[in-house]
Amino acid sequence: MLKIILAEDHIIVRNGIKLILDSQPGVQVIGEADNGKEVLDLIASGTIPDIVLTDINMPEMDGISLIRELKEKWPEIKTIVLSMLDNEKYVAQAFLEGSQGYLMKNVNEDEMMFALKTVHSGTKYLCCELAQGLLDRLLHNVAAQTEQTHTQIELSMREIEVLHLIAEGYTNQEMADKIFLSKRTVEGHRQSLIDKTGSKNTAALIRFAVTNGYLN
């Protein structure tokens, strides 16, 4: 039996959540509280849950403070935040303080049960809505960084040829012999490549070329 303490100061919301949980096989709400202090009092009196399902904004003791206290005094009790707050700051703070899960209050019944079972098994859980938002922002940031990194610089065909030979490890003299140029001309092309790409040395030049697709 998965035992739950439900911390929510809005009685109508709490009753609705309790109704959902009590209708699930293998789940029992063993305690209800208006705030974090009441949760701690329940546990101290012997009402020991597997999971505390808590809101963040509550009077007397908020959800984040509750999570912190539980981690310190009863680390075996897991916590899941159930909140309307979708700000990344609150999500990160909840997990950093010791919460194992974070759900939005508009989560459906199936996902709530999946989250409870996932957290009970020892794995952290972030609801799909928040996970999708984080993924979208991550992809956007990576795409923006990639666009900035892939700075295309105008290189002549000869410079590209020299760049490939540098990458293959040829010396200036070997390149000069291979493409029928003077060593001085090859050295000029090498320096031009370094100057155009803003590279400090040959190693940095190769790294730039690989990152920006010149050596694909």
N, C-alpha and C positions, 0 to 999 in steps of 0.2 A: 504494500500500500504506500503510495507516494503522499506524504503528509505536507500540507501547505499552510503557512500563515500568510494572510492577506492584509497588507497595510495600504489603506486608501481612505482619505478623510471625507470623500463624497459618498454618502451612504447609498445613493441610488446606483452609482457606478459600482461600488463594492458589492452590492446585492446582485447586480447583473453578472459580474465576474464570478462570484460565488456560485450562482445558479449554473453557469457554464461548467465550472470545475466539478461541482458535486454531481453533475449528470454524467461524468466520465468514469468508466470502470477503472478501479485501481487508484483513484485519486480522492483524497479527503481533505477538506479545509478544516483544520483543527483549531484555528484561532483567527480572530479578526481584530484589527487595530486602526485607530484614527491617525496614529503617528508612530514615529520610530521608538519613542520612549515606551509606548504601550507594548510594542513588539518585544523589547528587551525585558519588560516586566513579565510578559507571558512566558518567555523562555526561562527566565530566572525562577519562575514558579513551577517549572517542570514540563511545560508544553513545548516539546522539542520537535521542530519540523525538519523535513529534509530540505525544503526550499522556502525562502521568504520571497513573496512576490510583492514588490513595493513601488509606490509612486515616488516621485522626487519631491515635489512641492507638498509639504505637509506641515502643520503647526507643531510647535515645541521641538520636534526633532525631524529634520528632513531625511529623505531617502539616502542621500550621499553620506550623511553623518551616521545613519543606521548601518549602512554597508561597512563603513570604517570600524564601527564598534563591534559588529558581528565578526569581522575578520580577526580582530584582536582577541575577543573573548570566546567565540565559538567558531573557529575557522572551518570546522567540519560542516557547518550549515551553509548552504549555497544561497545566493541571492540572484534574483532577476528583476530588473527595473521594468515597470509597465507605466509608460508616461506618454504625454502628448508632446513632450519636448524633443524635437528632432535636431537640435543644434549639436554639431560635432563636439563642441566643448563639453557638453553634459555627457554625451556618449563616452568620450575618452575618459573623463573624470570618473565616471561610474566604474569602468573596467579597471582603471588605475587604482582605485580604492579597494577593489576586490570583487566587484560584481562578476558573475559568470554569464550573464545574459542581459540583453536590452531589447525590449519590445515596444512598439507603438500601440496606443490604446485602440487603434482601428484595426489591429491584427485580427484575422479570422480565427475561429475556434480550432481548426486543424493545425494552424501554425503555432498557436499558443501551446497546444498539447505536444507538438513536435519539439518546441523549445524546452518545455519542462522535462521531457524525456532525455533530450540531448544534454542539458545541463546536469541532470541527475546522474547521467553516465560518466560525467567528468569532462565534457567538452564545452567550450564557450559557444554562445550563440548570439548572433546579431540578426534582427528581423530582416526579411527580404527587402522591404521598402528602404531601410537605411543602407543595407548592403548594396543595393542597386545604385543609390545616390552616391555612395563612396566610390563605387566602381566607375561610374560615369565621370566623376571628378578626376579620378586617377588617370583614366584614359585620355581625358582632355589635357591634363597636365603633361603627360608623357608625349602626346601628339604635339603640344606647343613646344616642349623642349627639343623634340626631334626636328621640328621645323626650324628652330633657331640654330640647332647644331649643323643641320645639312645646308650650310652656306655654300652656294655654288660660286666658284671663282673661275674667271675666264682663263683657261690654260690653252696654250697652243698645242698642236698635234705633237710637235717635237718635245715640248715640256712633258706632255703625258707619256711619251715614249721613254724619256729620261726617268720620269717618276717610276715607271714600271721596272726599269733596269735597276734603279736604286733599291727598290723593294726586293729585288731578286739577289741583292748583295754585290753587284758589280762595283768595282772601283772606278774612279774617273777615267783612268787610262784604258781600262777594259771596255768601258762604255764608248769611249772615243774610237777605239779600234772596231767595235761592233757596228756602230752606226756611221762610221766614216766621217767623223768630225775631229777637230783638234781638241786636245785635252783642255785648253783654255776655254773653248766654246762650251764644252760639257760643264766645266766648273761654273760658267756663267749661267747656264740653265739651272744647275743645282741651286745656286744662290738666288736666282729669280723665283724658284719654287718656294724656297724658305721665306723670302720676303713677301710674296703674294699671300701665302697662307698664314703668315704671322708666327711661323714655327721658330723655336729657339735653336733647334739642331735637327739632324737627319732623323733621329728616332721620333721626335715630335712631328716631323713632316710625314712620316709613314703612318703614324697614328691618325693624323688629320685625314690623310688620303683614304684610309680604311673606313673611318667613321663616316666620311662624306661620300663614299661610294665610288671613288676614283680608281679603286683597285679591285672592284667586283668582277 
